[in-house]
């Protein structure tokens, strides 16, 4: 495909999907690979006409020896193209070990934390990623294999919130042809050629096998996702309309489902109404990132339809209690009473002159000479925390949300801090400040213990 034709088709797709408006500031998720490099070059080609301000963020995950050279390549291309470049460091292995997340999950979270930090501090209102039709086909198959409903089979959306994906119409081959018109040799991540994850297996083995049955399998699956996305949007609107007739609110503003009216709805819409109400509770309690799965929805639905007054169940952090002719929804952590808070802890501190070999989850190590007087305290919603393994800051409670700390416990969660910094969200995650290095002579070992009652 010729360069001008690719630009024209991508621009048409972006306009059709209402991805941006004139004057928007777009941060490009950049790795130096062929797809994201093509995205940068495409956006640069249309930026003046579309009146866009561009920047690019490259996150070094420190997982491969080539990573440093790749960030240098991105910085070079950005300088030549006149695009602001932001390089961020993410120590994925350390964070994965600390949080228990998979490397893939930790890496993705740290990338998007970096994007959020740059958007917040530099004024970008959109993040562009280079997902394409092959990624779409892979995602649809992945969800289908795992077992998904209509929502899961909608795959990757062209625009969701502040994230835009202008290449979702194009195949990887078409993107490669476009980038070949420019004087750059994209970086290549050899791990993408290894069948070491489920998605890699699908991309390297399953999709080529299916192409033997349908050479246009990528386009077919992408088209299926588009059709199902439109159907899903229509179903969601219908479910919201139906919810108006069977969802009310209690005195505290929490939603409740009116059981007789709920039972009159079709099964497909009963499931959707349950999910809508559960999502409302999670958003209310600042826990919108939790996943509401099919099994959890079914457990709540069956209780509403078949349970008796006084029965209750919980799922995804939502508590559902049956009362006379209605099911009342609230935070699943409401059993945690404020009178019991804070869970009383003591912070033991021990000075060492040799680094301990192993730390337990309730322990954290600092460089004694880099910190002030460390005390145990609680946090406030608007305080900033500087997580280890990423650059920039996050609001403390947002970081706690990412760590799955229940909303009602965040105000009372134990923090190790001095007058300047929070060094440790007790038992969960450390700051990048105050850490020991090869020059550390005196260590401060923190041990968090619950006081005996």
Beta strands, then each sheet from edge to edge (+ up, - down):
strand 1: 25-29
strand 2: 53-60
strand 3: 84-89
strand 4: 126-128
strand 5: 159-160
strand 6: 163-164
strand 7: 247-249
strand 8: 255-258
strand 9: 312-315
strand 10: 318-323
strand 11: 326-331
strand 12: 345-352
strand 13: 363-367
strand 14: 375-377
strand 15: 384-385
strand 16: 394-395
strand 17: 415-417
strand 18: 422-425
strand 19: 429-430
strand 20: 443-450
sheet 1: 3+ 2+ 1+ 4+ 6+ 5-
sheet 2: 7+ 8- 11+ 10- 9+
sheet 3: 12+ 20- 13+
sheet 4: 14+ 17- 18+ 19-
sheet 5: 15+ 16-
end
